[in-house]
Amino acid sequence: MDEYLGELAALGAAYREIMGRHFPAMAVVEVGRLVEPQARLEIEATAVLP
């Protein structure tokens, strides 16, 4: 969480570069650890096909 909070400006710039003005729903949570010791993040997504 500290690493995330310390990089908010860079994350915001990268987000705007890729997503523009689209703001899909998302959640950010802190967990004690992930299964893989070297893992720094986990991404979960749901896709909707037309």
N, CA, C and O atoms as a Tripos MOL2 file, in Angstrom:
@<TRIPOS>MOLECULE
protein
  200   199    50     0     0
PROTEIN
NO_CHARGES

@<TRIPOS>ATOM
      1 N           0.8330   -1.1940    0.0000 N.3       1 MET1
      2 CA          0.0000    0.0000    0.0000 C.3       1 MET1
      3 C           0.8740    1.2520    0.0000 C.2       1 MET1
      4 O           0.5610    2.2260   -0.6840 O.2       1 MET1
      5 N           1.9650    1.2310    0.7610 N.am      2 ASP2
      6 CA          2.8600    2.3980    0.7830 C.3       2 ASP2
      7 C           3.4520    2.6630   -0.5900 C.2       2 ASP2
      8 O           3.5650    3.8130   -1.0140 O.2       2 ASP2
      9 N           3.8340    1.5830   -1.2940 N.am      3 GLU3
     10 CA          4.3850    1.7390   -2.6390 C.3       3 GLU3
     11 C           3.3370    2.3420   -3.5790 C.2       3 GLU3
     12 O           3.6550    3.2290   -4.3720 O.2       3 GLU3
     13 N           2.1090    1.8730   -3.4970 N.am      4 TYR4
     14 CA          1.0130    2.3980   -4.3200 C.3       4 TYR4
     15 C           0.7890    3.8850   -4.0310 C.2       4 TYR4
     16 O           0.7420    4.6980   -4.9540 O.2       4 TYR4
     17 N           0.6540    4.2320   -2.7740 N.am      5 LEU5
     18 CA          0.3970    5.6210   -2.3990 C.3       5 LEU5
     19 C           1.5550    6.5400   -2.7730 C.2       5 LEU5
     20 O           1.3390    7.7110   -3.0860 O.2       5 LEU5
     21 N           2.7780    6.0230   -2.7430 N.am      6 GLY6
     22 CA          3.9310    6.8190   -3.0950 C.3       6 GLY6
     23 C           4.0680    7.0840   -4.5890 C.2       6 GLY6
     24 O           4.8460    7.9480   -4.9940 O.2       6 GLY6
     25 N           3.3260    6.3560   -5.4070 N.am      7 GLU7
     26 CA          3.4230    6.4870   -6.8610 C.3       7 GLU7
     27 C           2.1330    6.9670   -7.5140 C.2       7 GLU7
     28 O           1.9320    6.7570   -8.7100 O.2       7 GLU7
     29 N           1.2600    7.6050   -6.7500 N.am      8 LEU8
     30 CA         -0.0360    8.0080   -7.3050 C.3       8 LEU8
     31 C           0.0800    8.9490   -8.4990 C.2       8 LEU8
     32 O          -0.6930    8.8220   -9.4490 O.2       8 LEU8
     33 N           1.0150    9.8810   -8.4790 N.am      9 ALA9
     34 CA          1.1460   10.8140   -9.6040 C.3       9 ALA9
     35 C           1.5290   10.0650  -10.8800 C.2       9 ALA9
     36 O           0.9450   10.3060  -11.9360 O.2       9 ALA9
     37 N           2.4960    9.1680  -10.7930 N.am     10 ALA10
     38 CA          2.9200    8.3900  -11.9660 C.3      10 ALA10
     39 C           1.8080    7.4500  -12.4190 C.2      10 ALA10
     40 O           1.5880    7.2850  -13.6190 O.2      10 ALA10
     41 N           1.1120    6.8390  -11.4810 N.am     11 LEU11
     42 CA          0.0100    5.9490  -11.8360 C.3      11 LEU11
     43 C          -1.1080    6.7150  -12.5300 C.2      11 LEU11
     44 O          -1.6750    6.2390  -13.5140 O.2      11 LEU11
     45 N          -1.4240    7.8960  -12.0200 N.am     12 GLY12
     46 CA         -2.4680    8.7160  -12.6280 C.3      12 GLY12
     47 C          -2.1160    9.1030  -14.0530 C.2      12 GLY12
     48 O          -2.9700    9.0590  -14.9390 O.2      12 GLY12
     49 N          -0.8600    9.4840  -14.2820 N.am     13 ALA13
     50 CA         -0.4220    9.8550  -15.6280 C.3      13 ALA13
     51 C          -0.5230    8.6660  -16.5760 C.2      13 ALA13
     52 O          -0.9980    8.8170  -17.7020 O.2      13 ALA13
     53 N          -0.0840    7.4920  -16.1420 N.am     14 ALA14
     54 CA         -0.1620    6.2930  -16.9800 C.3      14 ALA14
     55 C          -1.6180    5.9340  -17.2570 C.2      14 ALA14
     56 O          -1.9590    5.5690  -18.3830 O.2      14 ALA14
     57 N          -2.4790    6.0310  -16.2490 N.am     15 TYR15
     58 CA         -3.8970    5.7300  -16.4110 C.3      15 TYR15
     59 C          -4.5190    6.6480  -17.4660 C.2      15 TYR15
     60 O          -5.2110    6.1820  -18.3720 O.2      15 TYR15
     61 N          -4.2660    7.9610  -17.3410 N.am     16 ARG16
     62 CA         -4.8480    8.9180  -18.2950 C.3      16 ARG16
     63 C          -4.3220    8.6910  -19.7030 C.2      16 ARG16
     64 O          -5.0670    8.8610  -20.6680 O.2      16 ARG16
     65 N          -3.0530    8.3090  -19.8460 N.am     17 GLU17
     66 CA         -2.4800    8.0610  -21.1630 C.3      17 GLU17
     67 C          -3.1780    6.8960  -21.8590 C.2      17 GLU17
     68 O          -3.3930    6.9310  -23.0700 O.2      17 GLU17
     69 N          -3.5290    5.8660  -21.0930 N.am     18 ILE18
     70 CA         -4.1310    4.6710  -21.6780 C.3      18 ILE18
     71 C          -5.6600    4.7480  -21.7110 C.2      18 ILE18
     72 O          -6.2760    4.4070  -22.7200 O.2      18 ILE18
     73 N          -6.2650    5.1890  -20.6230 N.am     19 MET19
     74 CA         -7.7210    5.1600  -20.4950 C.3      19 MET19
     75 C          -8.4000    6.4700  -20.9140 C.2      19 MET19
     76 O          -9.5970    6.4760  -21.2020 O.2      19 MET19
     77 N          -7.6660    7.5520  -20.9490 N.am     20 GLY20
     78 CA         -8.2750    8.8370  -21.2810 C.3      20 GLY20
     79 C          -9.2510    9.2600  -20.2020 C.2      20 GLY20
     80 O          -8.9280    9.2170  -19.0140 O.2      20 GLY20
     81 N         -10.4430    9.6700  -20.6080 N.am     21 ARG21
     82 CA        -11.4660   10.1430  -19.6710 C.3      21 ARG21
     83 C         -12.4780    9.0570  -19.3170 C.2      21 ARG21
     84 O         -13.5750    9.3680  -18.8520 O.2      21 ARG21
     85 N         -12.1290    7.7940  -19.5310 N.am     22 HIS22
     86 CA        -13.0120    6.6850  -19.1760 C.3      22 HIS22
     87 C         -12.6830    6.2550  -17.7490 C.2      22 HIS22
     88 O         -11.5160    6.0540  -17.4120 O.2      22 HIS22
     89 N         -13.6890    6.1160  -16.9270 N.am     23 PHE23
     90 CA        -13.4820    5.7630  -15.5290 C.3      23 PHE23
     91 C         -14.3130    4.5380  -15.1570 C.2      23 PHE23
     92 O         -15.3510    4.6640  -14.5080 O.2      23 PHE23
     93 N         -13.8550    3.3440  -15.5690 N.am     24 PRO24
     94 CA        -14.6010    2.1350  -15.2160 C.3      24 PRO24
     95 C         -14.5210    1.8910  -13.7090 C.2      24 PRO24
     96 O         -13.6250    2.3920  -13.0290 O.2      24 PRO24
     97 N         -15.4620    1.1220  -13.2130 N.am     25 ALA25
     98 CA        -15.4510    0.7830  -11.7960 C.3      25 ALA25
     99 C         -14.2040   -0.0350  -11.4770 C.2      25 ALA25
    100 O         -13.8080   -0.9020  -12.2550 O.2      25 ALA25
    101 N         -13.5890    0.2450  -10.3310 N.am     26 MET26
    102 CA        -12.4270   -0.5270   -9.9070 C.3      26 MET26
    103 C         -12.3240   -0.4550   -8.3940 C.2      26 MET26
    104 O         -12.9220    0.4070   -7.7490 O.2      26 MET26
    105 N         -11.5630   -1.3690   -7.8520 N.am     27 ALA27
    106 CA        -11.3570   -1.4030   -6.4070 C.3      27 ALA27
    107 C          -9.8750   -1.5910   -6.1280 C.2      27 ALA27
    108 O          -9.1820   -2.3010   -6.8570 O.2      27 ALA27
    109 N          -9.4000   -0.9600   -5.0830 N.am     28 VAL28
    110 CA         -8.0140   -1.1300   -4.6410 C.3      28 VAL28
    111 C          -8.0810   -1.5650   -3.1830 C.2      28 VAL28
    112 O          -8.6510   -0.8690   -2.3430 O.2      28 VAL28
    113 N          -7.4990   -2.7140   -2.8930 N.am     29 VAL29
    114 CA         -7.4900   -3.2280   -1.5310 C.3      29 VAL29
    115 C          -6.0750   -3.6550   -1.1560 C.2      29 VAL29
    116 O          -5.2700   -3.9920   -2.0250 O.2      29 VAL29
    117 N          -5.7830   -3.6410    0.1080 N.am     30 GLU30
    118 CA         -4.4960   -4.1140    0.5940 C.3      30 GLU30
    119 C          -4.6690   -5.5270    1.1430 C.2      30 GLU30
    120 O          -5.6130   -5.8030    1.8830 O.2      30 GLU30
    121 N          -3.7490   -6.4170    0.7760 N.am     31 VAL31
    122 CA         -3.7790   -7.7900    1.2870 C.3      31 VAL31
    123 C          -2.4560   -8.0760    1.9900 C.2      31 VAL31
    124 O          -1.4510   -7.4130    1.7310 O.2      31 VAL31
    125 N          -2.4600   -9.0510    2.8660 N.am     32 GLY32
    126 CA         -1.2590   -9.4150    3.6090 C.3      32 GLY32
    127 C          -0.1610   -9.9580    2.7170 C.2      32 GLY32
    128 O           1.0080   -9.6120    2.8900 O.2      32 GLY32
    129 N          -0.5230  -10.8010    1.7670 N.am     33 ARG33
    130 CA          0.4360  -11.3310    0.8050 C.3      33 ARG33
    131 C          -0.3060  -12.0750   -0.2840 C.2      33 ARG33
    132 O          -1.4700  -12.4420   -0.1260 O.2      33 ARG33
    133 N           0.3900  -12.2940   -1.3970 N.am     34 LEU34
    134 CA         -0.1400  -13.0930   -2.4840 C.3      34 LEU34
    135 C           0.5210  -14.4640   -2.4390 C.2      34 LEU34
    136 O           1.4730  -14.6640   -1.6850 O.2      34 LEU34
    137 N           0.0370  -15.4000   -3.2270 N.am     35 VAL35
    138 CA          0.5400  -16.7730   -3.2000 C.3      35 VAL35
    139 C           2.0230  -16.8170   -3.5760 C.2      35 VAL35
    140 O           2.8100  -17.4980   -2.9200 O.2      35 VAL35
    141 N           2.4000  -16.0950   -4.6250 N.am     36 GLU36
    142 CA          3.7870  -16.0730   -5.0740 C.3      36 GLU36
    143 C           4.5650  -15.0190   -4.2810 C.2      36 GLU36
    144 O           4.1760  -13.8510   -4.2860 O.2      36 GLU36
    145 N           5.6480  -15.3940   -3.6020 N.am     37 PRO37
    146 CA          6.3880  -14.4390   -2.7720 C.3      37 PRO37
    147 C           6.9090  -13.2130   -3.5370 C.2      37 PRO37
    148 O           7.0050  -12.1310   -2.9580 O.2      37 PRO37
    149 N           7.2460  -13.3600   -4.8230 N.am     38 GLN38
    150 CA          7.7810  -12.2360   -5.5920 C.3      38 GLN38
    151 C           6.6820  -11.3490   -6.1960 C.2      38 GLN38
    152 O           6.9820  -10.2880   -6.7440 O.2      38 GLN38
    153 N           5.4360  -11.7650   -6.1040 N.am     39 ALA39
    154 CA          4.3330  -11.0100   -6.7210 C.3      39 ALA39
    155 C           4.1610   -9.6660   -6.0280 C.2      39 ALA39
    156 O           4.1900   -9.5780   -4.8000 O.2      39 ALA39
    157 N           3.9820   -8.6250   -6.8260 N.am     40 ARG40
    158 CA          3.7580   -7.2800   -6.2920 C.3      40 ARG40
    159 C           2.3110   -6.8470   -6.4530 C.2      40 ARG40
    160 O           1.8590   -5.9480   -5.7430 O.2      40 ARG40
    161 N           1.5680   -7.4670   -7.3730 N.am     41 LEU41
    162 CA          0.1680   -7.1320   -7.5590 C.3      41 LEU41
    163 C          -0.5630   -8.2810   -8.2070 C.2      41 LEU41
    164 O           0.0410   -9.1800   -8.7910 O.2      41 LEU41
    165 N          -1.8690   -8.2330   -8.0930 N.am     42 GLU42
    166 CA         -2.7420   -9.2030   -8.7600 C.3      42 GLU42
    167 C          -3.8040   -8.4080   -9.4760 C.2      42 GLU42
    168 O          -4.3510   -7.4520   -8.9250 O.2      42 GLU42
    169 N          -4.1000   -8.7970  -10.7030 N.am     43 ILE43
    170 CA         -5.1140   -8.0950  -11.5010 C.3      43 ILE43
    171 C          -6.2530   -9.0500  -11.7930 C.2      43 ILE43
    172 O          -6.0300  -10.1670  -12.2600 O.2      43 ILE43
    173 N          -7.4570   -8.6200  -11.5210 N.am     44 GLU44
    174 CA         -8.6480   -9.4110  -11.8300 C.3      44 GLU44
    175 C          -9.5340   -8.5610  -12.7250 C.2      44 GLU44
    176 O          -9.7090   -7.3700  -12.4710 O.2      44 GLU44
    177 N         -10.0900   -9.1550  -13.7610 N.am     45 ALA45
    178 CA        -10.9260   -8.3970  -14.6870 C.3      45 ALA45
    179 C         -12.1080   -9.2510  -15.1340 C.2      45 ALA45
    180 O         -12.0450  -10.4810  -15.1410 O.2      45 ALA45
    181 N         -13.1740   -8.5740  -15.5030 N.am     46 THR46
    182 CA        -14.3410   -9.2220  -16.0920 C.3      46 THR46
    183 C         -14.5880   -8.5780  -17.4390 C.2      46 THR46
    184 O         -14.7420   -7.3600  -17.5250 O.2      46 THR46
    185 N         -14.6290   -9.3700  -18.4780 N.am     47 ALA47
    186 CA        -14.8610   -8.8460  -19.8260 C.3      47 ALA47
    187 C         -16.2950   -9.1510  -20.2440 C.2      47 ALA47
    188 O         -16.8430  -10.1980  -19.9010 O.2      47 ALA47
    189 N         -16.8870   -8.2370  -20.9770 N.am     48 VAL48
    190 CA        -18.2310   -8.4220  -21.5100 C.3      48 VAL48
    191 C         -18.1100   -8.3910  -23.0230 C.2      48 VAL48
    192 O         -17.6390   -7.4100  -23.5960 O.2      48 VAL48
    193 N         -18.5310   -9.4580  -23.6580 N.am     49 LEU49
    194 CA        -18.5090   -9.5280  -25.1120 C.3      49 LEU49
    195 C         -19.8750   -9.1750  -25.6600 C.2      49 LEU49
    196 O         -20.8880   -9.6730  -25.1710 O.2      49 LEU49
    197 N         -19.9150   -8.3070  -26.6860 N.am     50 PRO50
    198 CA        -21.2230   -7.9060  -27.2490 C.3      50 PRO50
    199 C         -21.8620   -9.0490  -28.0160 C.2      50 PRO50
    200 O         -22.9580   -8.8950  -28.5550 O.2      50 PRO50
@<TRIPOS>BOND
     1     1     2 1
     2     2     3 1
     3     3     4 2
     4     3     5 am
     5     5     6 1
     6     6     7 1
     7     7     8 2
     8     7     9 am
     9     9    10 1
    10    10    11 1
    11    11    12 2
    12    11    13 am
    13    13    14 1
    14    14    15 1
    15    15    16 2
    16    15    17 am
    17    17    18 1
    18    18    19 1
    19    19    20 2
    20    19    21 am
    21    21    22 1
    22    22    23 1
    23    23    24 2
    24    23    25 am
    25    25    26 1
    26    26    27 1
    27    27    28 2
    28    27    29 am
    29    29    30 1
    30    30    31 1
    31    31    32 2
    32    31    33 am
    33    33    34 1
    34    34    35 1
    35    35    36 2
    36    35    37 am
    37    37    38 1
    38    38    39 1
    39    39    40 2
    40    39    41 am
    41    41    42 1
    42    42    43 1
    43    43    44 2
    44    43    45 am
    45    45    46 1
    46    46    47 1
    47    47    48 2
    48    47    49 am
    49    49    50 1
    50    50    51 1
    51    51    52 2
    52    51    53 am
    53    53    54 1
    54    54    55 1
    55    55    56 2
    56    55    57 am
    57    57    58 1
    58    58    59 1
    59    59    60 2
    60    59    61 am
    61    61    62 1
    62    62    63 1
    63    63    64 2
    64    63    65 am
    65    65    66 1
    66    66    67 1
    67    67    68 2
    68    67    69 am
    69    69    70 1
    70    70    71 1
    71    71    72 2
    72    71    73 am
    73    73    74 1
    74    74    75 1
    75    75    76 2
    76    75    77 am
    77    77    78 1
    78    78    79 1
    79    79    80 2
    80    79    81 am
    81    81    82 1
    82    82    83 1
    83    83    84 2
    84    83    85 am
    85    85    86 1
    86    86    87 1
    87    87    88 2
    88    87    89 am
    89    89    90 1
    90    90    91 1
    91    91    92 2
    92    91    93 am
    93    93    94 1
    94    94    95 1
    95    95    96 2
    96    95    97 am
    97    97    98 1
    98    98    99 1
    99    99   100 2
   100    99   101 am
   101   101   102 1
   102   102   103 1
   103   103   104 2
   104   103   105 am
   105   105   106 1
   106   106   107 1
   107   107   108 2
   108   107   109 am
   109   109   110 1
   110   110   111 1
   111   111   112 2
   112   111   113 am
   113   113   114 1
   114   114   115 1
   115   115   116 2
   116   115   117 am
   117   117   118 1
   118   118   119 1
   119   119   120 2
   120   119   121 am
   121   121   122 1
   122   122   123 1
   123   123   124 2
   124   123   125 am
   125   125   126 1
   126   126   127 1
   127   127   128 2
   128   127   129 am
   129   129   130 1
   130   130   131 1
   131   131   132 2
   132   131   133 am
   133   133   134 1
   134   134   135 1
   135   135   136 2
   136   135   137 am
   137   137   138 1
   138   138   139 1
   139   139   140 2
   140   139   141 am
   141   141   142 1
   142   142   143 1
   143   143   144 2
   144   143   145 am
   145   145   146 1
   146   146   147 1
   147   147   148 2
   148   147   149 am
   149   149   150 1
   150   150   151 1
   151   151   152 2
   152   151   153 am
   153   153   154 1
   154   154   155 1
   155   155   156 2
   156   155   157 am
   157   157   158 1
   158   158   159 1
   159   159   160 2
   160   159   161 am
   161   161   162 1
   162   162   163 1
   163   163   164 2
   164   163   165 am
   165   165   166 1
   166   166   167 1
   167   167   168 2
   168   167   169 am
   169   169   170 1
   170   170   171 1
   171   171   172 2
   172   171   173 am
   173   173   174 1
   174   174   175 1
   175   175   176 2
   176   175   177 am
   177   177   178 1
   178   178   179 1
   179   179   180 2
   180   179   181 am
   181   181   182 1
   182   182   183 1
   183   183   184 2
   184   183   185 am
   185   185   186 1
   186   186   187 1
   187   187   188 2
   188   187   189 am
   189   189   190 1
   190   190   191 1
   191   191   192 2
   192   191   193 am
   193   193   194 1
   194   194   195 1
   195   195   196 2
   196   195   197 am
   197   197   198 1
   198   198   199 1
   199   199   200 2
@<TRIPOS>SUBSTRUCTURE
     1 MET1         2 RESIDUE 1 A MET
     2 ASP2         6 RESIDUE 1 A ASP
     3 GLU3        10 RESIDUE 1 A GLU
     4 TYR4        14 RESIDUE 1 A TYR
     5 LEU5        18 RESIDUE 1 A LEU
     6 GLY6        22 RESIDUE 1 A GLY
     7 GLU7        26 RESIDUE 1 A GLU
     8 LEU8        30 RESIDUE 1 A LEU
     9 ALA9        34 RESIDUE 1 A ALA
    10 ALA10       38 RESIDUE 1 A ALA
    11 LEU11       42 RESIDUE 1 A LEU
    12 GLY12       46 RESIDUE 1 A GLY
    13 ALA13       50 RESIDUE 1 A ALA
    14 ALA14       54 RESIDUE 1 A ALA
    15 TYR15       58 RESIDUE 1 A TYR
    16 ARG16       62 RESIDUE 1 A ARG
    17 GLU17       66 RESIDUE 1 A GLU
    18 ILE18       70 RESIDUE 1 A ILE
    19 MET19       74 RESIDUE 1 A MET
    20 GLY20       78 RESIDUE 1 A GLY
    21 ARG21       82 RESIDUE 1 A ARG
    22 HIS22       86 RESIDUE 1 A HIS
    23 PHE23       90 RESIDUE 1 A PHE
    24 PRO24       94 RESIDUE 1 A PRO
    25 ALA25       98 RESIDUE 1 A ALA
    26 MET26      102 RESIDUE 1 A MET
    27 ALA27      106 RESIDUE 1 A ALA
    28 VAL28      110 RESIDUE 1 A VAL
    29 VAL29      114 RESIDUE 1 A VAL
    30 GLU30      118 RESIDUE 1 A GLU
    31 VAL31      122 RESIDUE 1 A VAL
    32 GLY32      126 RESIDUE 1 A GLY
    33 ARG33      130 RESIDUE 1 A ARG
    34 LEU34      134 RESIDUE 1 A LEU
    35 VAL35      138 RESIDUE 1 A VAL
    36 GLU36      142 RESIDUE 1 A GLU
    37 PRO37      146 RESIDUE 1 A PRO
    38 GLN38      150 RESIDUE 1 A GLN
    39 ALA39      154 RESIDUE 1 A ALA
    40 ARG40      158 RESIDUE 1 A ARG
    41 LEU41      162 RESIDUE 1 A LEU
    42 GLU42      166 RESIDUE 1 A GLU
    43 ILE43      170 RESIDUE 1 A ILE
    44 GLU44      174 RESIDUE 1 A GLU
    45 ALA45      178 RESIDUE 1 A ALA
    46 THR46      182 RESIDUE 1 A THR
    47 ALA47      186 RESIDUE 1 A ALA
    48 VAL48      190 RESIDUE 1 A VAL
    49 LEU49      194 RESIDUE 1 A LEU
    50 PRO50      198 RESIDUE 1 A PRO
